[in-house]
Amino acid sequence: MPVLFTGATGFLGCRIMRELLAEGGDEPITVVGRGSTPELQSRTEAAVMWLDGPPLPAGALGRLRYLSGDITLPGLGLTAEERARATDGLTQLWHNAALLRLEGDPAPLHLSNVVGTRHVLELADHAPDAHLMHVSTAYVAGRRLTGCIREEDLREEYGFQTYYEESKYTAERLVRAWASRTGRPVTVLRPGLLVTDRPVPEGLPGQPLDILLRIVDAGLRNRTVRTSSLAAFVKGGLRRGDAVSVRIAADPEGTANLVQAEYAARAMVRTARAHSDRPPALRTVHVTHPHNASADIVLKALQVRYPRLSLSVVPHIPDPTPLEKLVAQQGARMIEFSAQRRTYDRTHLLEAVGDLPDPEPIDEAYLARACDDPGTLVPA
Ligand SMILES: NC(=O)c1ccc[n+]([C@@H]2O[C@H](COP(=O)([O-])OP(=O)(O)OC[C@H]3O[C@@H](n4cnc5c(N)ncnc54)[C@H](OP(=O)(O)O)[C@@H]3O)[C@@H](O)[C@H]2O)c1
């Protein structure tokens, strides 16, 4: 089963790659990604080998072939000869690469996530026997806050919290149109917000939670807070004193669907295997946790990293402190992500993954490990 894969150097992609390699077999897996092929090879191997994941059969890395390419370029920037080589006999095409950015100019998000997907679909036209595995996100549900999202749902009437969500929604629309035009088999995988409790060393693909932690770190270091040693203080290191209270304006009953990246990767590869035997159709799968995590759990976990920081969620803050203003400004998007009460139907997921057990609960202890400071870690 020759496979082509985009985004293998990313947080999720390297875990999917590890699962694909662990399945065994000797068919080639072509990794398309940025940088020269030696750079791409060394980044992919570093990311895959660092993971605990399932053991790899001897010589597994030898199955990987590397092609320097960029999804924002027509034909992914591949030469005609490279494209012919990459698509020859292809049976599975994983489109996982994307730009994840919650703020700023929408143009790069459109280019990577919408135009990039179109380029991948054009490549798929040259691989008539390939099953397309398109990695989307549970957040295509956008601003819809309540109700149970069915896996077939793809609606825009609620609007979107970020252009990232909208770009992934539009990409899914393109994929649906392509599947209905070509009759080709497609699986759309929609993970929740991915986490791991193994802190990721600098230089390896990090998790979205790191963005929140960087916001808090930066906020604590920001001069407008007027206490130069505040960051060290709230980490518990310097002197005795009262905790620094930070209120966050959000829905106190809000939740977010956090799902272990290791579970998501395994469930995706199982789904690919299950769907490869089914008649061609477009199937959408929520790769989500069965239970949402409450915003409260996330805050409690943050307090393990910042023991002197006392965080609370309140509906409204009439008199924000400078630090609260900073957190509200810089963390607005992350805060919005945990403002949902909606749930996700997992019928197609459970049909596809068979006896794969549901992931462990994401509780305070799990998130405390996820928030641990990776500063002293080095890649193995
Ligand atoms: N992380 C989450 O919580 C989450 C949740 C739901 C869905 N997803 C989806 O999961 C997929 C993977 O996300 P991730 O968390 O692994 O993100 P990530 O760590 O940022 O990795 C993104 C991957 O895409 C590649 N990429 C980006 N732009 C590219 C381009 N122009 N050409 C070629 N490759 C490009 C990156 O390559 P470089 O190494 O060269 O940058 C990297 O391998 C995405 O489709 C994302 O939308 C993620």
The ligand as an SDF file (V2000), in Angstrom:
LIG
                    3D

 48 52  0  0  0  0  0  0  0  0999 V2000
   -3.1140   20.5500   16.9820 N   0  0  0  0  0  0  0  0  0  0  0  0
   -4.4200   20.4540   17.1920 C   0  0  0  0  0  0  0  0  0  0  0  0
   -4.9170   20.6050   18.3220 O   0  0  0  0  0  0  0  0  0  0  0  0
   -5.3390   20.1120   16.0520 C   0  0  0  0  0  0  0  0  0  0  0  0
   -6.6890   19.9390   16.3450 C   0  0  0  0  0  0  0  0  0  0  0  0
   -7.5590   19.6150   15.3120 C   0  0  0  0  0  0  0  0  0  0  0  0
   -7.0830   19.4530   14.0370 C   0  0  0  0  0  0  0  0  0  0  0  0
   -5.7630   19.6330   13.7660 N   0  0  0  0  0  0  0  0  0  0  0  0
   -5.3060   19.4370   12.3770 C   0  0  0  0  0  0  0  0  0  0  0  0
   -4.2730   18.4530   12.4160 O   0  0  0  0  0  0  0  0  0  0  0  0
   -3.3670   18.6890   11.3500 C   0  0  0  0  0  0  0  0  0  0  0  0
   -1.9650   18.6970   11.8850 C   0  0  0  0  0  0  0  0  0  0  0  0
   -1.8640   19.7150   12.8490 O   0  0  0  0  0  0  0  0  0  0  0  0
   -0.6360   19.7810   13.8730 P   0  0  0  0  0  0  0  0  0  0  0  0
   -1.1800   20.0510   15.1900 O   0  0  0  0  0  0  0  0  0  0  0  0
    0.2420   18.6090   13.6830 O   0  0  0  0  0  0  0  0  0  0  0  0
    0.0790   21.1110   13.3480 O   0  0  0  0  0  0  0  0  0  0  0  0
    1.6090   21.5050   13.3380 P   0  0  0  0  0  0  0  0  0  0  0  0
    2.3370   20.8710   14.4550 O   0  0  0  0  0  0  0  0  0  0  0  0
    1.6630   22.9970   13.1800 O   0  0  0  0  0  0  0  0  0  0  0  0
    2.1200   20.8440   11.9820 O   0  0  0  0  0  0  0  0  0  0  0  0
    1.7230   21.3380   10.7300 C   0  0  0  0  0  0  0  0  0  0  0  0
    2.3900   20.4890    9.6760 C   0  0  0  0  0  0  0  0  0  0  0  0
    1.9960   20.9940    8.3830 O   0  0  0  0  0  0  0  0  0  0  0  0
    3.1760   21.3020    7.6460 C   0  0  0  0  0  0  0  0  0  0  0  0
    2.9490   22.4340    6.7510 N   0  0  0  0  0  0  0  0  0  0  0  0
    2.4360   23.6300    7.0870 C   0  0  0  0  0  0  0  0  0  0  0  0
    2.4310   24.4220    6.0090 N   0  0  0  0  0  0  0  0  0  0  0  0
    2.9550   23.6990    4.9860 C   0  0  0  0  0  0  0  0  0  0  0  0
    3.2160   23.9640    3.6310 C   0  0  0  0  0  0  0  0  0  0  0  0
    2.9530   25.1630    3.0850 N   0  0  0  0  0  0  0  0  0  0  0  0
    3.7280   22.9870    2.8570 N   0  0  0  0  0  0  0  0  0  0  0  0
    4.0140   21.7720    3.3890 C   0  0  0  0  0  0  0  0  0  0  0  0
    3.8090   21.4500    4.6670 N   0  0  0  0  0  0  0  0  0  0  0  0
    3.2830   22.4200    5.4580 C   0  0  0  0  0  0  0  0  0  0  0  0
    4.2040   21.6460    8.7030 C   0  0  0  0  0  0  0  0  0  0  0  0
    5.4960   21.5790    8.1250 O   0  0  0  0  0  0  0  0  0  0  0  0
    6.7530   22.3890    8.7430 P   0  0  0  0  0  0  0  0  0  0  0  0
    7.3540   21.4490    9.7590 O   0  0  0  0  0  0  0  0  0  0  0  0
    7.6190   22.6450    7.5810 O   0  0  0  0  0  0  0  0  0  0  0  0
    6.1910   23.6380    9.3660 O   0  0  0  0  0  0  0  0  0  0  0  0
    3.9150   20.5640    9.7250 C   0  0  0  0  0  0  0  0  0  0  0  0
    4.4440   19.3260    9.3000 O   0  0  0  0  0  0  0  0  0  0  0  0
   -3.8060   19.9950   10.6960 C   0  0  0  0  0  0  0  0  0  0  0  0
   -4.5500   19.6900    9.5380 O   0  0  0  0  0  0  0  0  0  0  0  0
   -4.6810   20.6530   11.7420 C   0  0  0  0  0  0  0  0  0  0  0  0
   -5.6250   21.5160   11.1650 O   0  0  0  0  0  0  0  0  0  0  0  0
   -4.8710   19.9470   14.7440 C   0  0  0  0  0  0  0  0  0  0  0  0
  1  2  1  0
  2  3  2  0
  2  4  1  0
  4  5  1  0
  4 48  2  0
  5  6  2  0
  6  7  1  0
  7  8  2  0
  8  9  1  0
  8 48  1  0
  9 10  1  0
  9 46  1  0
 10 11  1  0
 11 12  1  0
 11 44  1  0
 12 13  1  0
 13 14  1  0
 14 15  2  0
 14 16  1  0
 14 17  1  0
 17 18  1  0
 18 19  2  0
 18 20  1  0
 18 21  1  0
 21 22  1  0
 22 23  1  0
 23 24  1  0
 23 42  1  0
 24 25  1  0
 25 26  1  0
 25 36  1  0
 26 27  1  0
 26 35  1  0
 27 28  2  0
 28 29  1  0
 29 30  1  0
 29 35  2  0
 30 31  1  0
 30 32  2  0
 32 33  1  0
 33 34  2  0
 34 35  1  0
 36 37  1  0
 36 42  1  0
 37 38  1  0
 38 39  2  0
 38 40  1  0
 38 41  1  0
 42 43  1  0
 44 45  1  0
 44 46  1  0
 46 47  1  0
M  CHG  2   8   1  16  -1
M  END
$$$$
